[in-house]
Amino acid sequence: MWKALSVGLVLGATAALAQAPSATDAEPRGPDNDPNQIICENQTEIGSRLSRRRVCRTRREWEELRLETRKTTERVQSFKITCERPPCG
């Protein structure tokens, strides 16, 4: 039992170290750091399994969209409903 537990801990620690991002990964390098580079993605239309559309934006616009989406998600998840009179949750 102890052998299985110790092997599991070693494998878990190894996986965590392998996935940990290094400081150099956070810094863009080469031609990939151009904020004006156009990047296109194929997005599935909501409500359809087959319809797709191609969306093209600059690297800077994609990053701003990701940040805004993250802010909205965090705001919605931290929203607390207050109840002034029963019956409330």
Backbone as JSON Lines, residues from 0, in Angstrom:
{"i":0,"aa":"M","n":[0.82,-1.19,0.0],"ca":[0.0,0.0,0.0],"c":[0.86,1.26,0.0]}
{"i":1,"aa":"W","n":[1.89,1.28,0.85],"ca":[2.76,2.45,0.92],"c":[3.52,2.64,-0.39]}
{"i":2,"aa":"K","n":[3.86,1.54,-1.01],"ca":[4.59,1.62,-2.27],"c":[3.71,2.28,-3.35]}
{"i":3,"aa":"A","n":[2.45,1.87,-3.42],"ca":[1.53,2.46,-4.4],"c":[1.31,3.94,-4.12]}
{"i":4,"aa":"L","n":[1.19,4.3,-2.84],"ca":[0.99,5.69,-2.47],"c":[2.21,6.54,-2.82]}
{"i":5,"aa":"S","n":[3.4,6.03,-2.54],"ca":[4.6,6.8,-2.84],"c":[4.81,6.94,-4.35]}
{"i":6,"aa":"V","n":[4.5,5.9,-5.11],"ca":[4.61,5.99,-6.57],"c":[3.63,7.02,-7.11]}
{"i":7,"aa":"G","n":[2.41,7.03,-6.56],"ca":[1.4,8.02,-6.99],"c":[1.84,9.44,-6.69]}
{"i":8,"aa":"L","n":[2.43,9.65,-5.52],"ca":[2.91,10.99,-5.17],"c":[4.05,11.44,-6.08]}
{"i":9,"aa":"V","n":[4.96,10.54,-6.38],"ca":[6.08,10.88,-7.26],"c":[5.58,11.21,-8.66]}
{"i":10,"aa":"L","n":[4.65,10.4,-9.18],"ca":[4.12,10.67,-10.51],"c":[3.34,11.98,-10.54]}
{"i":11,"aa":"G","n":[2.57,12.25,-9.49],"ca":[1.82,13.5,-9.43],"c":[2.74,14.71,-9.39]}
{"i":12,"aa":"A","n":[3.81,14.64,-8.6],"ca":[4.76,15.74,-8.51],"c":[5.48,15.95,-9.84]}
{"i":13,"aa":"T","n":[5.81,14.85,-10.5],"ca":[6.49,14.95,-11.79],"c":[5.58,15.61,-12.83]}
{"i":14,"aa":"A","n":[4.31,15.23,-12.84],"ca":[3.37,15.83,-13.79],"c":[3.18,17.31,-13.5]}
{"i":15,"aa":"A","n":[3.12,17.68,-12.23],"ca":[2.95,19.09,-11.88],"c":[4.16,19.92,-12.31]}
{"i":16,"aa":"L","n":[5.35,19.37,-12.13],"ca":[6.55,20.09,-12.55],"c":[6.63,20.2,-14.07]}
{"i":17,"aa":"A","n":[6.19,19.18,-14.76],"ca":[6.25,19.2,-16.22],"c":[5.28,20.22,-16.81]}
{"i":18,"aa":"Q","n":[4.17,20.48,-16.12],"ca":[3.17,21.4,-16.63],"c":[3.38,22.83,-16.15]}
{"i":19,"aa":"A","n":[4.24,23.05,-15.18],"ca":[4.44,24.39,-14.65],"c":[5.06,25.29,-15.72]}
{"i":20,"aa":"P","n":[4.45,26.44,-16.0],"ca":[5.0,27.34,-17.01],"c":[6.25,28.04,-16.49]}
{"i":21,"aa":"S","n":[7.21,28.18,-17.34],"ca":[8.42,28.89,-16.94],"c":[8.28,30.36,-17.29]}
{"i":22,"aa":"A","n":[9.18,31.17,-16.77],"ca":[9.13,32.61,-17.01],"c":[9.33,32.93,-18.48]}
{"i":23,"aa":"T","n":[10.09,32.1,-19.18],"ca":[10.35,32.38,-20.6],"c":[9.14,32.07,-21.46]}
{"i":24,"aa":"D","n":[8.23,31.18,-20.99],"ca":[7.04,30.85,-21.77],"c":[6.07,32.03,-21.82]}
{"i":25,"aa":"A","n":[6.07,32.87,-20.79],"ca":[5.14,33.99,-20.73],"c":[5.55,35.12,-21.68]}
{"i":26,"aa":"E","n":[6.81,35.16,-22.04],"ca":[7.3,36.22,-22.92],"c":[7.2,35.78,-24.37]}
{"i":27,"aa":"P","n":[6.49,36.53,-25.2],"ca":[6.45,36.18,-26.61],"c":[7.82,36.38,-27.27]}
{"i":28,"aa":"R","n":[8.15,35.51,-28.19],"ca":[9.43,35.65,-28.88],"c":[9.24,35.5,-30.38]}
{"i":29,"aa":"G","n":[10.16,36.02,-31.1],"ca":[10.13,35.9,-32.56],"c":[9.0,36.69,-33.19]}
{"i":30,"aa":"P","n":[8.55,36.27,-34.39],"ca":[7.51,37.0,-35.11],"c":[6.13,36.85,-34.46]}
{"i":31,"aa":"D","n":[6.0,35.98,-33.46],"ca":[4.71,35.78,-32.81],"c":[4.32,36.91,-31.87]}
{"i":32,"aa":"N","n":[5.19,37.88,-31.64],"ca":[4.86,38.94,-30.7],"c":[4.34,40.21,-31.39]}
{"i":33,"aa":"D","n":[4.06,40.15,-32.67],"ca":[3.53,41.3,-33.39],"c":[2.05,41.49,-33.04]}
{"i":34,"aa":"P","n":[1.69,42.59,-32.36],"ca":[0.3,42.78,-31.95],"c":[-0.63,43.06,-33.13]}
{"i":35,"aa":"N","n":[-0.09,43.4,-34.28],"ca":[-0.92,43.7,-35.45],"c":[-1.07,42.53,-36.41]}
{"i":36,"aa":"Q","n":[-0.52,41.39,-36.05],"ca":[-0.65,40.2,-36.9],"c":[-2.1,39.74,-36.91]}
{"i":37,"aa":"I","n":[-2.62,39.45,-38.09],"ca":[-4.0,38.99,-38.24],"c":[-4.05,37.48,-38.0]}
{"i":38,"aa":"I","n":[-4.97,37.06,-37.12],"ca":[-5.17,35.65,-36.82],"c":[-6.63,35.32,-37.08]}
{"i":39,"aa":"C","n":[-6.88,34.27,-37.84],"ca":[-8.25,33.87,-38.17],"c":[-8.58,32.55,-37.48]}
{"i":40,"aa":"E","n":[-9.81,32.45,-37.0],"ca":[-10.3,31.24,-36.36],"c":[-11.64,30.86,-36.96]}
{"i":41,"aa":"N","n":[-11.9,29.57,-37.07],"ca":[-13.2,29.08,-37.49],"c":[-14.03,28.86,-36.23]}
{"i":42,"aa":"Q","n":[-15.19,29.52,-36.16],"ca":[-16.06,29.41,-34.99],"c":[-17.37,28.78,-35.39]}
{"i":43,"aa":"T","n":[-17.86,27.87,-34.53],"ca":[-19.14,27.22,-34.77],"c":[-20.26,28.18,-34.41]}
{"i":44,"aa":"E","n":[-21.25,28.28,-35.28],"ca":[-22.41,29.12,-35.01],"c":[-23.24,28.49,-33.9]}
{"i":45,"aa":"I","n":[-23.68,29.27,-32.96],"ca":[-24.51,28.78,-31.87],"c":[-25.85,28.31,-32.43]}
{"i":46,"aa":"G","n":[-26.27,27.13,-32.02],"ca":[-27.54,26.58,-32.48],"c":[-27.41,25.72,-33.72]}
{"i":47,"aa":"S","n":[-26.2,25.55,-34.22],"ca":[-26.02,24.73,-35.42],"c":[-24.79,23.85,-35.23]}
{"i":48,"aa":"R","n":[-24.91,22.6,-35.64],"ca":[-23.76,21.71,-35.56],"c":[-22.89,21.8,-36.8]}
{"i":49,"aa":"L","n":[-23.43,22.32,-37.86],"ca":[-22.71,22.32,-39.13],"c":[-22.21,23.68,-39.57]}
{"i":50,"aa":"S","n":[-22.9,24.73,-39.2],"ca":[-22.54,26.06,-39.67],"c":[-21.32,26.61,-38.93]}
{"i":51,"aa":"R","n":[-20.39,27.08,-39.7],"ca":[-19.17,27.69,-39.14],"c":[-18.93,29.03,-39.83]}
{"i":52,"aa":"R","n":[-18.26,29.92,-39.11],"ca":[-17.87,31.18,-39.74],"c":[-16.43,31.47,-39.39]}
{"i":53,"aa":"R","n":[-15.78,32.17,-40.26],"ca":[-14.37,32.51,-40.08],"c":[-14.29,33.92,-39.51]}
{"i":54,"aa":"V","n":[-13.59,34.07,-38.36],"ca":[-13.44,35.36,-37.7],"c":[-11.97,35.72,-37.7]}
{"i":55,"aa":"C","n":[-11.66,36.89,-38.23],"ca":[-10.27,37.36,-38.28],"c":[-10.14,38.63,-37.45]}
{"i":56,"aa":"R","n":[-9.13,38.65,-36.6],"ca":[-8.83,39.8,-35.75],"c":[-7.33,39.87,-35.58]}
{"i":57,"aa":"T","n":[-6.86,41.01,-35.09],"ca":[-5.43,41.13,-34.8],"c":[-5.15,40.42,-33.48]}
{"i":58,"aa":"R","n":[-3.88,40.12,-33.27],"ca":[-3.45,39.47,-32.03],"c":[-3.89,40.31,-30.83]}
{"i":59,"aa":"R","n":[-3.76,41.62,-30.91],"ca":[-4.15,42.52,-29.82],"c":[-5.66,42.43,-29.56]}
{"i":60,"aa":"E","n":[-6.47,42.39,-30.62],"ca":[-7.92,42.29,-30.46],"c":[-8.34,40.97,-29.81]}
{"i":61,"aa":"W","n":[-7.68,39.86,-30.2],"ca":[-7.99,38.57,-29.58],"c":[-7.67,38.6,-28.09]}
{"i":62,"aa":"E","n":[-6.54,39.2,-27.73],"ca":[-6.15,39.27,-26.32],"c":[-7.13,40.13,-25.53]}
{"i":63,"aa":"E","n":[-7.57,41.27,-26.1],"ca":[-8.56,42.11,-25.42],"c":[-9.88,41.37,-25.24]}
{"i":64,"aa":"L","n":[-10.28,40.59,-26.24],"ca":[-11.51,39.81,-26.15],"c":[-11.4,38.76,-25.05]}
{"i":65,"aa":"R","n":[-10.25,38.07,-24.96],"ca":[-10.04,37.08,-23.9],"c":[-10.11,37.72,-22.51]}
{"i":66,"aa":"L","n":[-9.46,38.87,-22.35],"ca":[-9.47,39.55,-21.05],"c":[-10.88,40.0,-20.67]}
{"i":67,"aa":"E","n":[-11.61,40.55,-21.62],"ca":[-12.98,41.0,-21.35],"c":[-13.89,39.82,-21.0]}
{"i":68,"aa":"T","n":[-13.72,38.71,-21.7],"ca":[-14.5,37.51,-21.4],"c":[-14.18,37.0,-20.0]}
{"i":69,"aa":"R","n":[-12.91,37.0,-19.63],"ca":[-12.5,36.56,-18.3],"c":[-13.09,37.46,-17.23]}
{"i":70,"aa":"K","n":[-13.05,38.78,-17.44],"ca":[-13.62,39.72,-16.46],"c":[-15.12,39.48,-16.28]}
{"i":71,"aa":"T","n":[-15.82,39.3,-17.38],"ca":[-17.26,39.07,-17.32],"c":[-17.57,37.77,-16.58]}
{"i":72,"aa":"T","n":[-16.82,36.73,-16.88],"ca":[-17.04,35.44,-16.22],"c":[-16.8,35.56,-14.72]}
{"i":73,"aa":"E","n":[-15.72,36.22,-14.31],"ca":[-15.43,36.38,-12.89],"c":[-16.5,37.21,-12.2]}
{"i":74,"aa":"R","n":[-17.0,38.25,-12.87],"ca":[-18.04,39.09,-12.29],"c":[-19.33,38.28,-12.09]}
{"i":75,"aa":"V","n":[-19.71,37.47,-13.07],"ca":[-20.92,36.67,-12.96],"c":[-20.77,35.6,-11.88]}
{"i":76,"aa":"Q","n":[-19.6,34.98,-11.8],"ca":[-19.39,33.92,-10.81],"c":[-19.34,34.46,-9.39]}
{"i":77,"aa":"S","n":[-18.93,35.7,-9.21],"ca":[-18.84,36.27,-7.86],"c":[-20.12,36.99,-7.45]}
{"i":78,"aa":"F","n":[-21.12,37.05,-8.33],"ca":[-22.38,37.73,-8.03],"c":[-23.13,36.96,-6.95]}
{"i":79,"aa":"K","n":[-23.56,37.67,-5.91],"ca":[-24.31,37.03,-4.83],"c":[-25.72,37.61,-4.81]}
{"i":80,"aa":"I","n":[-26.68,36.72,-4.71],"ca":[-28.08,37.14,-4.64],"c":[-28.41,37.45,-3.19]}
{"i":81,"aa":"T","n":[-28.96,38.61,-2.96],"ca":[-29.39,38.97,-1.62],"c":[-30.89,38.89,-1.55]}
{"i":82,"aa":"C","n":[-31.37,38.45,-0.43],"ca":[-32.81,38.26,-0.25],"c":[-33.26,39.09,0.94]}
{"i":83,"aa":"E","n":[-34.25,39.93,0.72],"ca":[-34.74,40.77,1.8],"c":[-35.94,40.15,2.51]}
{"i":84,"aa":"R","n":[-36.69,39.31,1.83],"ca":[-37.82,38.67,2.5],"c":[-37.94,37.22,2.06]}
{"i":85,"aa":"P","n":[-38.44,36.36,2.96],"ca":[-38.58,34.94,2.63],"c":[-39.66,34.71,1.6]}
{"i":86,"aa":"P","n":[-39.74,33.61,0.94],"ca":[-38.8,32.49,0.95],"c":[-37.71,32.68,-0.08]}
{"i":87,"aa":"C","n":[-36.52,32.77,0.35],"ca":[-35.33,32.87,-0.5],"c":[-34.35,31.82,-0.05]}
{"i":88,"aa":"G","n":[-33.79,31.05,-0.98],"ca":[-32.79,30.05,-0.77],"c":[-32.45,29.74,0.56]}
